[in-house]
């Protein structure tokens, strides 16, 4: 069993797309992503147990937990954060909350155009976060959000885009066809690039872990989806 190398566990239950990963700062040790039919309660803990077993990682060797904070569904986020808090408190390890749309953004190719990252919001709508390419504190180019999330229909989003824009995230076949019609202004990320991989969540959380930017398990809260437009991100 791994015991000397610090390992971070990542958990994302923001939507029906659920993911868990293990990361040691050098490589992704294991990763699992699946679509849950709102069975997060019975699927998440066994998935983490299997992940640890397959990677020969003792839960006592975890150095921290990265957890997606939303926006997302009430049930999914509540279950994921509750389990993350429980493990963090029992193992006395830090918890790092990451905005869910940032997990999508980090996976996208750097482009000098705006980006809309989207999640399913229910009622036929999308939660949309807007990003621009900018420099971080280390002068590295990265996607940066404008801290506002909007709830839009796919048609509203399509009509909003009047200049070249990258779109990534959870899109149905019909929605992809809608955006493809705007060939001059919409660049669609591939379906593989639109998958929220927990390994990217792990990288974001690891960087915050190294910089000591940790969250208090007792006070950290998720960002549930609301249907007023816009809402704070």
N, C-alpha and C positions, 0 to 999 in steps of 0.2 A: 504494500500500500504506500502511496505517496505520503510523505509526512514532513519533509524538509522544505519543499518548494511551495511558496505561497500560491494558492489557487483561488480565483474569484468565481463565484457562481452568478450567472445572469438569468433573470426571470422576466418574461414578457407575456402578460395575459390581457393586453389592452382590448383585444377583439377576439373573434373566434379563431384567429390565427394565433396560436400559442407557441412559445419557444423557450428553451432553456439551453444554457451553454456553460462550459468550464473553460477558463482562460488563465494562463500563468504569466502573462506579460510577454511571452515569446511565441506562443502558439496556442491555437484553439485545440484543447485536448479532446473535446467532444461537443456535439451540438445536435439538438433535436427540434424540429419544427413540425407542427401538425395542425389540422383544422379540427376544432372541437365543436360539437353540436351543443354548446352551452353545458358541457360536462366538466368544467374546469375543476370543480370540487373533488371529483373522484379521480381525475386524470393527472393532476399536477404533481402531487407528492410522490406517487409511484414513478412518474417520469424522472423526477430528480433522483430518486433512489437508484433507478436503472442507470442514469447518467454517471453518477458517482461510481457505481460498481463497474461499469464498462471501462472507465478510465482509471480504475484502481486508486481512487481518491477517497481518503477518509474524511468524513464531514468535519472532523476536528482540525483538519489542516486548512480549511477555508480561511482566507484572510479578509474576506468581505463579500457583500452581496450587492449586485447592481440590479435594480428593479425599474421597470417601465412605469412611469407615473401618469400616462395618458397624454392627450385625451383618449377616452375609451369608454367601454360599457361599465356601468355601475357594478354588476356582478363580477365580471372578469377582473377588473382592477382591484376590487375589494378582496377577492380570493388570493390573487397574486401578492398583494402587499401584506396581507395578514400572514401568509406563510413566510414571506421574506422577513418580516418583523420577528416572527417567532423564532426562526433559525438564528437571526442576528442576536437576539436577546439571550437565547440559550447558550450559544457558542461564544458570546461576548466579542462579536466582530462588528465592524462598521457596516452601515447601510448607505448606499448611494443611489439616489433617485434620478432617473434620466427621462426627459420628455420623449414621448413615444415617436413623434414625428422626426426628432433628431436622429433616431435610429435609421429611418428611411433616408434621411438627407446624407448621412455620412457615407452611404453606399453608392452615391451617385457621382458620375464623372464631373469634374470641375468644368463649368461653362460660364462664360461672361454674359449670362442672361438670367432672368428671374426663374425661380423654380417653385412649383406648387406641389407640396407633399400632401397626400390625402389618405384618409381612413374612412371606413364605413361608419356612418353616423345614425343609421336607422331611418325609417320613414322615407326611404328613397333619396337620402341626402348624404353629403360628404362633409367630413371635417377637413378643412383646408388650412394648411400653414404655409406662409409665403417666405421664401428664402432668397438671399442674394449672396454671391461670392464675396468674401472679405478676408482680411488677415486676422489671425488670432494673436494671442499675447506673445507667441514665438515667431510671429511674422509668416506663419504658414497659411496658405490659402485654404479656406474651408467654407462650407455653407453656413450662413448665419441667419437665424430667423428674426422676424420683426416683432415677435412677442404677441402677436394677435392671431387668433384662430377664428375662422369664419365657418358657419354652417351653410352650405350652398347645395342646390340641386346640380346635377351634372350639366344641365343646360345653362344654368346661371353661370357656372364656372367657365363653360365654353364661350359664352357671350362676353364674359369679363376679359378674356384674353384677346388683346388687340396687337400684340407684338410677340416676337419669338420667346417662347416660355417652355421650360421642361416640366413635364408632369410625371410624377411617380407615385406609387402606392396601390392601395386595394381598389382595383377597377374591374368591373364585369366586362364580358365580351361586348355587350351592347354599348357600354360607356366608352370602351376603347374605339369602337367604330365611330361614335359621335365625335371624339376628339381627332381622330384621323382625318375627318373631313376638313379640318382646319390645317392642312399640310404646311401652309406657309408660316403659321404662327405656333403650332404645337409640335414639340418633340416629345414623343412618348418613350419613357424608359421601358426596357424589355420586361416581360413578366418575371424573369429571374431577378432582375434588379429591383423589382417592386415588392419582393418578398422581404418582410421584416426579419432579418436574421439576428438571433440573440448574440451571436459572436460580435456584431458591431456594437450592440448594447454593452457587451463585456469590455470592448476596447474603450468606449467612452467612460465607463465606470472606472476602469483601471487607471486611466489618466487622472481622473479626479481623486482616486485613492492615493496615487503617488504624490499629488499636490496637497493632500490633507483636506480636500473639500468634501467633507462627509456630512451626512444628515443624521438627525436625531430620530431613532426608531420610535420614540414616544410622541413626536410631533409631526412627522412627515405625513403628508396627505396626498391622495391622488387627485387628478384633474378629470372630473367626470364630464361627459358631454352634456351640453345644454343646447337648447334650440332657439335661443335668441341670437341675433346676428348683429355685430360680432361679439366674441367673448374674450376675456384675457387669456393669454397662452401661459 
